[in-house]
Amino acid sequence: MEKLYSNYPLKEHNSFGVDALAQYFYEFSETKEIEKFAKEKLKDYNTFKILGSGNNILLKGDIKGVIIKPTGKKIDIISKTDDDITIRAEAGIDWDWLVDYTIKQKWYGLENLSLIPGSVGAAPVQNIGAYGVEVEQFIESVEVISLQTSKIYDIEHENCNFGYRYSIFKTPENRDLLILSVKFKLLLKPRPNLSYKALSDSFNNIEEANPDKIREKVIEIRNSKLPDPKIIGNAGSFFKNPVVSKAVASQLIEQHPNIPNWNAPDNQTKFSAAWFIEQCGLKGHISKSGAGTYKHQPLVLVNHGKASGSDIWNFAQKVIAEVKNKFGIELEPEVNIW
Ligand SMILES: Cc1cc2nc3c(=O)[nH]c(=O)nc-3n(C[C@H](O)[C@H](O)[C@H](O)COP(=O)(O)OP(=O)(O)OC[C@H]3O[C@@H](n4cnc5c(N)ncnc54)[C@H](O)[C@@H]3O)c2cc1C
């Protein structure tokens, strides 16, 4: 089913709870509908944006042009062997619903990614990750429609260029690619991943760590650490953890011997964005507008009240400037700024 609205309110469609309007809002559930829309109608709008559930966007103001939202929720089994099963899940499915569903079917792998808010269609975009797992580990291919050419095709895993909170779907030259569905290859025998310390520490007995229990623990930890967007507007981690060359890293470590850091691919070093923000005295900060950082996790920017999108963006820029001034490191938003 497809629907087109004008002057459509977006407050319920973004986890910051920002009040803004979309000039036009188009939702569809069937591939043939978006194919026809892309071929015949899209040229009538100046510009477009693709929306999932709005958990990783900041609306700086009203949105011109048309917002396009896939709502299809079908799941198909593609193939099965003794060890694994390949399924195709449509973009409009709620991510955590899929995680729960797959565990109940005894299809494993996604359990560490429990409770990440969002849609299946957005999961490959920033290669969602948590508790030692990234979704790319279970993605076989991604089915897209080019909104420019109306062509529908699969992009295989190796061509998605997945990285830390990154994929080809984040690049400006691919902004016309709308993800219709994702093919996941899941395990039929559990292979618990307890590489993340907070998760392994949550088990008294590692032998107990089956996928159901891992899901339970991940939900427990997440609920204790992160604010619920239904109560305090937020979009999860607002900034990426900065990754820098060894040369820059050793200078920082020399100046700040207690700075937490990890090895990153390509001989680089990853630092904690939360640590930088906290060192600037901004943990739990609330500015006059109501924009601020979460008291338990400064990497999460929050809307404490009626902050507008531009208030939140101004506050984000203050954070970027203070960290740059104190440490010479430029924080980069993980959240998409619209
Ligand atoms: C409380 C909280 C906790 C979070 N924790 C985590 C975490 O642990 N790990 C993590 O990785 N993320 C986390 N996030 C971020 C967020 O959950 C993910 O980015 C999620 O994938 C967003 O899904 P969405 O459907 O809401 O995407 P949206 O916010 O709607 O869109 C995000 C981006 O994807 C694009 N997009 C959406 N759907 C499609 C599609 N079908 N085709 C093409 N492009 C599309 C949009 O244009 C936009 O650029 C958290 C967010 C919140 C609020």
The ligand as an ORCA input file, in Angstrom:
! r2SCAN-3c Opt
* xyz 0 1
  C      18.808      4.910     22.217
  C      19.575      4.600     20.946
  C      20.577      3.645     20.978
  C      21.301      3.335     19.812
  N      22.277      2.374     19.878
  C      22.969      2.040     18.765
  C      23.968      1.003     18.818
  O      24.208      0.373     19.845
  N      24.646      0.721     17.676
  C      24.400      1.373     16.492
  O      25.052      1.048     15.488
  N      23.452      2.343     16.423
  C      22.738      2.693     17.517
  N      21.787      3.683     17.459
  C      21.536      4.358     16.178
  C      20.332      3.760     15.393
  O      19.633      2.865     16.191
  C      20.790      3.044     14.122
  O      21.516      3.917     13.298
  C      19.602      2.483     13.329
  O      20.067      1.689     12.262
  C      18.709      3.597     12.803
  O      17.612      3.023     12.126
  P      16.418      3.917     11.614
  O      15.501      3.043     10.843
  O      15.831      4.656     12.730
  O      17.201      4.889     10.603
  P      16.894      6.415     10.266
  O      17.295      7.263     11.423
  O      15.524      6.576      9.753
  O      17.918      6.654      9.076
  C      19.301      6.618      9.311
  C      20.036      6.790      7.967
  O      19.780      5.666      7.138
  C      19.151      6.065      5.918
  N      18.135      5.041      5.615
  C      17.138      4.619      6.439
  N      16.425      3.640      5.833
  C      16.984      3.457      4.608
  C      16.695      2.598      3.496
  N      15.686      1.719      3.515
  N      17.480      2.706      2.383
  C      18.510      3.586      2.330
  N      18.828      4.424      3.340
  C      18.074      4.358      4.463
  C      18.542      7.433      6.190
  O      18.458      8.194      4.995
  C      19.545      8.011      7.179
  O      20.650      8.539      6.476
  C      21.025      4.008     18.600
  C      19.998      4.968     18.563
  C      19.274      5.258     19.721
  C      18.160      6.266     19.667
*
